[in-house]
Amino acid sequence: MLADEIKAWLREHKNAITLGASYDGIGSMQSTNRGTDKYNLDLAFFREVWSHQPLHMTISKDTLLMLVEGVLDVQEIAFKIGSTADAITLKDFTATTFTFNGMDYKISGSSLVKK
């Protein structure tokens, strides 16, 4: 968490420094992957100061089945995903296809596509 005085300094110097945020989507994804509650993150601050900066979203074997919900959650707060090569990190799983709510998806390169 950033203190108000640090936020003020970062706003003043936003053209000289860019920060990124790691956010995994719904609360259970954030908690599983990062051990922190999503509500402890001031995403509004990051969106206000660096709206061009994508979020870093980690998808693990423990959160893969929540991927669609997580992406929708991120889109709901109006962040971009995937505008840099490593904006989405896939880690710790071997499956490349999965079913969510009766729909089949596969990971193809760096994209999630419906089968």
C-alpha positions, 0 to 999 in steps of 0.5 A, a space after each residue: 500500500 502506498 502512503 498519501 505522500 508517496 502517491 502525491 510524489 508519484 503523481 508529480 513525477 509520473 512522466 519520469 517514472 512508471 509503476 506497474 501493478 500486479 493484480 490477478 482478478 477476483 479476490 480468490 485468485 489474488 489471495 491464492 497467487 499473492 497472499 493478499 486481498 485485492 481490496 488492499 490494492 489501490 487500483 484506482 490510483 494506478 489507473 489514474 496515474 498510469 492508465 497506459 500501463 497494463 496490469 500483470 496478471 498471474 495465472 497458476 494451476 490453482 487459479 486457471 479455472 477462475 481465469 474467465 472471471 478474473 479477466 472479466 473482473 480486470 476488464 470491469 475496472 478498465 485496465 488493459 491486459 496483454 499490451 506488453 509481451 509479459 502482461 499475462 504470466 502463465 505459471 505452474 501448470 501443464 494443461 493447455 485446454 480446460 472447460 469453464 461453464 461448459 465451454 472449452 478453451 485452449 491456450 494458444 501461444 499467448 492467447 486464450 481462445 475458445 475451442 
